[in-house]
Structures are given as C-alpha cells and as structure tokens.
C-alpha cells in the first residue's frame, strides 16, 4: 500500500509541478515571516526547498515545451501552417 500512495503523490507532482512550487514557496515564506529560519537546520531545510523548487521549475519548463510543440504540430496538421518556418508548408 505505501508504494501505491507514493506513486499517486509523485504522479501529482510530476503532472502539475506548479502546485509543488506554490506549496514550497508559500511554506518557506511563512516560516521566514514568522522568524523560524534562524536555526541551522531550518536554513538547510530552506536550501533543500530551494533546490527542489528549481527541479520542479525545470520539470514545468520541459512540460510547457512539450505543450507548445504539440500545439504547433496540431496546427500544422489541421491548417497546413508551419509556424516553425514562418508560413504555409
């Protein structure tokens, strides 16, 4: 059962990395606003959160690249316009 739960939580973060970014940024900002980032352990946790945020941003960037490519390819198939070449095929 734990493997199943980890699969579903991981799937959610892989499919919608923006949610993970929002949660990490919001929780870190809240901790900073309350002054809870003073201890060395909290600073390490904030650094790990920053690294994870960068990884999620890369995942989101790659996902958007795939989305844009599929939209361009769909337009080529439907209308015959090749946006990559600047006009009709």
C-alpha positions in Angstrom: 0.0 0.0 0.0 2.8 2.6 0.7 4.2 2.1 -2.8 0.8 2.9 -4.2 0.5 6.1 -2.1 3.9 7.3 -3.1 3.1 6.6 -6.8 0.0 8.8 -6.6 1.6 11.6 -4.7 4.6 11.5 -7.1 2.3 11.4 -10.1 0.6 14.6 -8.9 3.8 16.5 -8.5 5.1 15.3 -11.9 1.9 16.3 -13.7 1.4 19.6 -12.0 4.7 20.9 -10.7 3.3 24.4 -10.2 1.4 23.2 -7.2 4.5 21.9 -5.6 6.3 25.2 -6.3 3.5 27.2 -4.8 3.4 25.0 -1.7 7.2 25.2 -1.2 7.3 28.9 -1.7 4.3 29.6 0.5 5.6 27.5 3.4 9.1 28.9 3.2 7.8 32.5 3.0 5.5 31.8 6.0 8.5 30.4 8.0 10.6 33.4 7.1 7.8 35.8 8.1 7.5 34.2 11.5 11.2 34.2 12.0 11.5 30.4 12.0 14.5 30.2 9.7 17.1 31.2 12.3 18.4 27.7 13.2 21.0 25.9 11.1 18.5 23.0 10.5 15.9 25.4 9.2 18.4 27.0 6.9 19.3 23.6 5.5 15.6 22.8 5.0 15.1 26.1 3.2 18.1 25.4 1.0 16.7 21.9 0.1 13.3 23.5 -0.6 15.0 26.0 -3.0 16.8 23.1 -4.8 13.6 21.2 -5.1 11.8 24.3 -6.4 14.5 24.6 -9.1 13.9 21.0 -10.1 10.2 21.4 -10.2 10.6 24.6 -12.3 12.8 22.6 -14.8 10.0 19.9 -14.9 7.4 22.6 -15.6 9.6 24.2 -18.3 10.0 20.9 -20.1 6.3 20.2 -19.8 5.5 23.6 -21.4 7.9 22.9 -24.2 6.1 19.7 -25.0 2.8 21.5 -24.9 3.9 24.3 -27.2 5.4 21.7 -29.6 2.2 19.7 -29.7 0.1 22.9 -30.3 2.4 23.8 -33.3 2.3 20.3 -34.7 -1.5 20.2 -34.4 -1.8 23.5 -36.2 0.4 22.1 -39.0 -1.8 19.1 -39.3 -5.1 21.0 -39.2 -4.4 24.2 -41.1 -1.3 23.4 -43.0 0.5 26.3 -41.5 4.1 25.6 -40.3 4.8 28.1 -37.6 8.3 26.9 -37.3 9.0 28.1 -40.9 7.0 31.3 -40.7 4.2 30.4 -43.1 2.4 27.8 -45.1 4.1 24.5 -45.9 
